Every structure is written in C-alpha cells, then in structure tokens.
Amino acid sequence: MIEQGERFCHNCGAPNPDEYTFCIRCGTRINFLRPLTAASRRPPGAYPFVFDVEYPQKLSRLSTLARLILAIPQLLIIYALGTVVGIVTLIAFFAILFTRRYPKGLFELVVSFNRWIANVYAYVTLLRDEYPPFSTDPGRYPVSYEVDYAEKLSRWLIFVKWFLVLLHQFFLYFLGLFAFLAAVIAWFAILITGRFPRSLFNYIVGVMRWYLRVGVYSSLLRDEFPPFSKRADARPGSGRAVALSVVGALLFIPVSVAGIVALSSIDAETQEVSVRYADVLAGERTVPVDVDGNLVTFLSAEDPADPARVRPPRAGHRLVSFELEVWNYDSVFTSVSRDAFRLKDTLDRELDPLPVDNPSVTRGNTVESGDTVVVGVVFEIRDAADPASLTYSPGVAAYLPFGERVRFEFR
C-alpha cells in the first residue's frame, strides 16, 4: 500500500517525505502531478501492472451515506466507457493477430479508460470519498492504475485467454461476495467512527487488484498469466498456474453445462384446468384447485374491464381483469405479487399484469398461513386477440424453474 505522507520521485522512484520538494536520492524536483510509471512503482519481477489506493485517515459520513446516489453519473459514464473498451479490444484482436502488436494509441486509450473505471470502483466501494474527476489523466485521484506497454504479443494466446481465466473468475466470484460483505461492514464502521477498518480496506483493494489484473490479461493488454493473488508484488503466474487453470476450466465447463441442462430440463408441475371463458365472464366460480398447499378458485372475469382501477388502455388495446380466491391452508410461502401471474393471448403473446391494489392483501404481496384473499389482476390486451390462458404460480415457481402452478385454459 502507498503510505500516507510519502510521495515518489518521478525520476528515480525513491520514496520521499510528503513535505520534500526535491528527491533525497537524485535531487530531482518532484512533480506531484506527473504519474510514476508502472515499472518504477512495482517491485522487480512483479506483474507489469499497478493498482493501489491511498488509505484515507478520515472519511465523510454524509458522503458515505449517499454514496450510490452520488455515483450515478459516474456509473453511467463507465458503462459507456466499458462499451468503448469492448469495441477497441475487438479492433486490437485483429491488430495483434496480424502484427503481434497492440496499437500504442489504442493501448493508451484503453488504459486511460480503465483508470477512470478504477477510480469509480474505489469511490463506490467507499475506499475514497473524494469525487472522481471527469478525466482519464493519471495523478488526479489517489488511485494508481498503470499497465506496462508490451512491444510484442502472442497472436495465438488471443484465442484462448478467455478460457484460461475461467478458474480466476470462479475464485473472484466468491472473493467478490466476501468483498461485498466487507464493504457493508465498512459502511457501518464509517458512519460510526469516520474510518475504514484497515484490514477490510486492504482486503477490498486486494480483490480489486486481482480482478483488474485478470482484466488486463483477458483484454489482451499483456500476455503474462495473472497470478492467483491479491498482493501488489505478485509475480506472473507460472506454467503450473496455467496448467491448473486449464484443468480447472476443463472441469468447470462440463459441470456448468450439465447444471444448465439439468435446470432447463426441470419443469414446474403445472395443473391445467379447462374453463369456458363465457362462464367466468358470467361470474361462475370454478372448482377449487389444490396448488402447493393453496386452494385456488377462479371467481370471475371482466372483458373489457373498467379502466378506473389502473389506467386507460393504449390505442388498439383493451383491459381484461380476473379475480381469484386464494386460501393458504398449508403453504410456507404464498405470493400474490404481479410476478405470480401470466396471461397468454390467442396471438401467442405472454403478458404481465398491470399494477393494481388488492385491498384484501394486507401484508405485502403474501398470504399468511390460514388466510384467504381475493386477488384481482388486470392485463392490457390487443383488440384483435382474446385471452387464451391465465397462469398462477403461488410459490417458488414464479421465480425458479420448479414448483407448482395452475393454468386456466380458456375455451
């Protein structure tokens, strides 16, 4: 970590006390606005990339409290910058393939954009509370992001780098979860004490360094394999690390594919109930259907429905509404939220319900065990179509590819 009260000479790289104007080693006047090169900041033999954040002695409680709101403009910008970096990386791919070189101008552009992104990462994760500058210039923010330019790159590695970093991504997923928890703990600590716990700060910076280092490799800026480490002085990964990554990726891909296939093959258990649409329009109740510990009764339908409950339909559309009675007699979780309902029309379109209040639902959008509620749902449908089926998923089937649901098929 960069120590507080210490600045580096941009000529020889020697550390100097904060108050010194001339370097104590070489006598050169220290230019505080010029960045120290990555090669001089990193220890000999370390990965040719630098990321670091100066530790703040005090942080603003007010800024910490409103951090995500304040960061919205910056987040929108780095989203756009990420798109540009992706386009430039695609151009660089072909340049490396034919010339073995990353065009210097494009390289500097990507590094500068990544520097801006790193600044915003540090701000959002509460590591610093100075607002990030709207600039890609180094030395404008207490965050270091530098990458050494490679004169020659492998034209074959560009095809497999995405594959080789899969094991890194696996580890970073779990490290990122712990980093999120560390940031949550730090948020409370800053609000109470005005300080970021040093151990949590070091951990988050280390995870970000690992993540950004892998990004340097996978975005074709460097060919050295990234180490499995959070340390700033970590050396490039050895041949053994590459072999481990290949084996891990070969195991990771089939396991992931098998998991996706297994999930896609699981279908929610659906009870299909055939009802005459004219009957439900006339207010005839259906026989209750037992679904996941709930008795569901189709009460009535209105077509077209009164727009007073929601809003007038768009041109060429009309509103249709349905009322169901749900009795939770033996279910741990029963939802009557909008996500639980889907309407399919005769044009084979699936429609989500419009927001509508249900007076009988008194506790959020759930039905407590032993309670009975009447739920109304309203859909906007094209004039040229009619309702074909209404599906209700009272439990986890509304969010996951398994569970129980009922589908009322209209005839």
Phi, psi and omega in degrees: 000150176284125183283146174295144178077020181224130178231155187255146174286133181275000177262311183244349178086004183287143176286143180226148174301154187301326186274355183281141177262328181243145183295134181286345180266308187248351177082001181288141175295131184277123177263103186287343182271347180267133183286148171285136181295153181299321183298323182278339180278328186270150178296155179303134178085352181286166179302137186286057182206141180233129168220127178205159179226130176293133180285127180273136179286325179222148179231152182282125177293319183295314178297321179297321182295325185249026190300312184295324178293317180295331185276353185306311179301320179293321180295322177296322180292315183289336173297316178293320179297322178299323177296317179296318179300321178298318180293316180297321179298323177295319177296317180296327179305311182288327177296317179293321181301321184265331187240349184065020180229141170272117182310127189302317180297318178292322178302310181295326178296314181295317179298319180294320176294318178296327178296316178299315180299318179296321177301316181293321176304314181297322180290314183294325181274013172073009182293327175225151177247004169290136181290132182299139179289150174276069187202151175258003183290139174287159177081001181266354185212146183286043176230133179257128173218112181218146177226132175289138178283134179263126181290327180225142179229155179285130178279352180262328180297333183299340181276341188237358183301320179301325181285320184291337182266006181300320179293323174302314181298325178297311180294319182294331177300312182285321176298323179295324177298316178292326178295322177297315178297321178297321179293323178295315178297317180296325179303313178292321180297320180293319179298328183272316188249344184078011182229149176267119179308127189300319182294320178292322178301311180298322181294313182296317178299319180296318178295318178297321179298315179300314181298313181291326177296318176296323177296323177300317181289311185288338177268015168076011181286328179222156179259342180295134182289132182290142179284157174275074187202151174265351187289146179288332183263014182295138179276161177304150180298141181279176175300328177295321178295321178296315180298319178298320180294321179296313180297316180298319179293321179296329176279324185292318184296308180296325178296318179295316179297318179298321178295319179295317179297319180296317179294320181290336180277345178279127179239142177295140178288113186248125174266123181259128181239122180270126180226149174279125183299324179296327180292315182289332174294330178277358177088020178276125181285147174272168174290137180302141180247130180275114182230108173053047179081016179230144172259118185247125180239128176279116185271308186194171176219155176225123184213109000282155183266159178289124181286359183297332183284335183231267181203160176297145180289160175288166179300135180081009181230165174218166178259142171232141181231152180224147176237130178234149174254129182238120176247114177273100181260340182196049181236137178289323183219122177231119181254142172235029179287172179297328180297341184278351186239141174219139176243134175247132181258178183287353173267010178066032176256138176263130187240142174267150180287157175276154178298133179207143179278142175240101186303329184282348178268105189261348184231089181063225179240032180238160179245120181289155180301129181093349182269156175234132179229155172253123186247130175250134176232141183236135179236152172258123187232150179293148179298331183278358183240164174232156176298134178255321179200150175239125181248135178234127180242098186287336184247220186291345180298343177287340185237340184232159183280033173207169185116189183245148176209166177236140179236119177269111180269123181270139179226000000 
